[in-house]
């Protein structure tokens, strides 16, 4: 049967997933095409996990508007989607007079953008707020917060799915044609037909834009490497600690606690040509070591449990090479296309505000009929480890799978892994389970639980060994059996 | 549900926990419980199907499962209580042990706790190997578990980083199962595993071992495609210009073991930054009264035989403790020179004979280990060789002590 969608969104990062969720409030047949095997495999899942306040962006810019708007509403968003979030506040620290001038400048800018509660504080106050933070003085930003970027992205996508949106993974878009008043989107697997196309392709947003007939955008990839530190270190830290920004509002390497109690040190910022090169490099690691100790005083090399990197897609001016504001546009000459280009930091914070603006763009052309069965509430996977002894007992009594510990470092149970394996998006790589449960994220990095998770996926999804993927298509884990 | 009272709760049914249980029973302690998270007793030995275990303890060579079976059989025969598929998730103050199992949350009030959780492998993340994160990078013990316990083959074209024993044993195992093991690279100028494994696992199969080499890059977007290796200088830094590329679909890491002490930390057991295990006295008692530790949770051993022997020594002290014998105050600290990594125990009373276990930090030939008190040598042991891969054991009698001054161990 010929399936024609009203809207196809290209990209299941945080923006694409938020757009999908916001469209699912209306009676529209909506689908999302994603080249990876799950949501948030690129920029959306490779960042500091910070809810930004919006004090470094040019007043009136789309970035500033969306950041301030997205920041203000996040308690409600986190509650609806059942995701971990904490409004921790943030410290932007300084050591020199130059840093002080920078902080003063960005305090003024932040206030102009509508950021509330910005405050310059002395060392005594700084130490009272977070004794692990470096710095002689700081700007305190009470509205900043931390969130789990995987869970946020997953929750948006799952909520969209529950409200009727189709997701197609492992479907990289390789060509788009306009025929019979429709867009025909060719992916590596299939052809999808739709009336509207929304480009949320992140790192590939300029490429998709060109496929749609909008030329002229240049995306620069800025890679940031990170270290992840053990929870042993995390217990010292209360809130993200950033260095004073440079003149353009760019931050250097910072230290951020995660919702799960680890600490991230990073990101660096290097221009890269290859948008799939997530390698980590020795010179940057050296920088992270020294900067890490500047931001976070109890830093110890031995507490590092992992490194990773992400790439920010910065839209840059071809002539001046300067970064530009987010683009969210429609063009008369390219009908039925909503084009989002160069969405990077603060993309997590801005995702829903951008999504609402995307819906509004479509609404300018067409009336939208509310989807009366839309439910904004999505439930996450209950974390056994975070429950009281009484609740733990009750959970095991109701479902013995809660009594079987699969990941010992993070105390993740078989019941949680099973819920993750049977997620509503139907994705089942090892990383999909990891991002939904935290299993393998602890200090042994899957040494204990990965064999168990692989076995559960095999059994539950009736897969052969060679079909178990670590993360991306082709990332097979095993050759097969040792003996038949 | 109130907590069940136990004289001794042993956390971990591997070689240390089993040996401690059997010895405790033989010393007349009957109210013992072993908590084991796996389906069977035996710990890591279940996956060590190669032989070479038991030469010291049983004077014969056994496979890992055979070795652990001897202890499991004794546990059965002596009627020692054990629960499998029960993961200890917390130790609360007052020696309360909380364990999760499919039957429910189990709580025990123990008079004494034996920490016997073993160790975990150091990971790629902990040593920060540069490059991408494709599939096909495995810790040696994880690969061993896949192959020996899960009938799962991890790859065909293999490189091994680190000359730890498990890495070398996996080189042989993978070769026997049809994989091509191209080389083993070791960053140190000497091997970190036992000489017999170099002979039997590498040399016998023509697998080259390159010392003073490390991996400087891991390549591949989805599955591992290859690595870059470089020679390192004296400071273990890669030497520019010495890089060589190897293609491979599998990288096995054998880069060290770390005692698994997260539960110990939960109950404020003080750790030794050198061993990453507890600081213990001659009774294997930690700084927390009634909590004892032995085996790889205390310090990483070279041979399982010494794990068993250590746990049996621990059991003697735990039995005394349960029987109400006041264990002597241990205020004589044992320190080392820079060439010795650590000693176990780290403190003694001076009222008992004791055995020091230790490791050297670099290889020595025709050397002397001296034990000093206040600059006076109280014991000298001559050795033909001392290797970082092999533990040293030195016995001291209490009569050899000259005073209650601290003890220093040196090697030259």
Contacts between the chains, C-beta under 8 A, distances in Angstrom:
chain1	res1	chain2	res2	distance
A	227	B	128	7.7
A	228	B	125	7.2
A	232	B	265	7.7
A	276	B	221	5.6
A	277	B	132	7.2
A	278	B	132	5.7
A	278	B	133	6.6
A	279	B	130	6.7
A	279	B	131	4.9
A	279	B	132	4.5
A	279	B	217	7.3
A	279	B	218	7.7
A	279	B	219	8.0
A	280	B	128	7.5
A	280	B	130	5.5
A	280	B	131	6.9
A	281	B	130	5.5
A	282	B	130	5.3
A	282	B	216	7.3
A	282	B	238	8.0
A	285	B	128	5.7
A	285	B	130	7.1
A	302	B	126	7.8
A	304	B	125	6.9
A	304	B	126	6.6
A	304	B	128	6.5
A	305	B	123	7.2
A	305	B	125	4.9
A	305	B	126	6.2
A	306	B	123	7.7
A	306	B	125	3.4
A	307	B	125	6.4
A	307	B	128	5.8
A	308	B	133	7.1
A	385	B	89	7.9
A	389	B	98	7.4
A	389	B	105	6.7
A	392	B	100	7.4
A	392	B	105	5.5
A	393	B	1	7.3
A	393	B	104	6.2
A	393	B	105	4.9
A	396	B	100	7.0
A	396	B	101	7.9
A	396	B	102	7.3
A	396	B	103	7.8
A	396	B	104	5.1
A	396	B	105	6.1
A	397	B	104	6.5
A	400	B	102	3.9
A	400	B	103	7.3
A	401	B	102	7.5
A	402	B	100	7.8
A	403	B	100	5.1
A	403	B	101	4.9
A	403	B	102	4.2
A	403	B	103	6.7
A	403	B	104	6.4
A	403	B	105	7.5
A	404	B	85	7.0
A	404	B	87	8.0
A	404	B	100	7.7
A	404	B	101	7.7
A	404	B	102	5.7
A	405	B	37	6.8
A	405	B	87	3.9
A	405	B	89	6.8
A	405	B	100	5.5
A	408	B	37	7.2
A	408	B	87	6.4
A	409	B	262	7.2
A	411	B	89	5.6
A	411	B	100	8.0
A	413	B	100	7.5
A	443	B	120	7.7
A	443	B	262	7.7
A	444	B	120	4.6
A	444	B	121	7.2
A	444	B	123	6.9
A	445	B	123	4.2
A	445	B	124	7.4
A	445	B	125	5.5
A	446	B	142	7.5
A	447	B	120	5.6
A	447	B	121	5.3
A	447	B	123	6.8
A	447	B	139	5.5
A	447	B	141	6.8
A	447	B	142	5.5
A	448	B	120	7.2
A	450	B	142	6.5
A	451	B	142	6.7
A	451	B	145	5.4
A	451	B	146	6.1
A	451	B	149	7.7
A	451	B	150	5.9
A	454	B	150	7.9
A	454	B	152	7.6
A	455	B	150	6.8
A	465	B	152	5.6
A	465	B	153	7.9
A	469	B	135	7.4
A	470	B	134	7.6
A	470	B	135	3.6
A	470	B	222	7.9
A	471	B	133	7.7
A	471	B	135	7.2
A	471	B	222	7.5
A	472	B	221	6.8
A	472	B	222	4.6
A	473	B	222	6.5
A	474	B	221	7.7
A	474	B	222	3.5
A	474	B	223	5.9
A	475	B	134	6.2
A	475	B	135	4.1
A	475	B	222	4.0
A	475	B	223	5.6
A	476	B	135	6.3
A	476	B	222	8.0
A	476	B	223	5.9
A	477	B	135	5.3
A	477	B	136	7.9
A	477	B	154	7.7
A	478	B	146	7.2
A	478	B	152	5.1
A	478	B	153	6.2
A	478	B	154	6.0
A	478	B	155	8.0
A	479	B	153	4.3
A	479	B	154	6.8
A	479	B	155	5.8
A	479	B	156	6.0
A	480	B	152	7.8
A	480	B	153	5.7
A	481	B	151	5.1
A	481	B	152	6.6
A	481	B	153	6.4
A	482	B	147	5.5
A	482	B	151	5.1
A	482	B	152	6.7
A	482	B	153	4.9
A	482	B	177	5.6
A	483	B	151	6.3
